[in-house]
Amino acid sequence: MHPEPIAADAERQRSAALLGILRSTKRIQEHRRRIAQLIVEAHELGASWVELGEVLGITRQAARRRFEGNRSAAEGGSSDA
């Protein structure tokens, strides 16, 4: 048996797995931006920080700090929303 082909195959499999993880990470970031957009829009339409915090499972203060005035997250910026 030759270990080289097995090692090369394992490396290809690991590479493919890492690419899959990177694709998933990108989708997660896109979903976070969309959530930020929805939160900002809901607040602009009258949802309170209490209501938004409850939906998110965080306090109203945390929701407000995270999203208030943070239009860059809602517009696709690089915030960790």
Secondary structure, 3 states (H helix, E strand, C coil): CCHHHHHHHHHHHHHHHHHHHHHHHHHHHHHHHHHHHHHHHHHHCCCCHHHHHHHHCCCHHHHHHHHCCCHHHHCCCCCCC
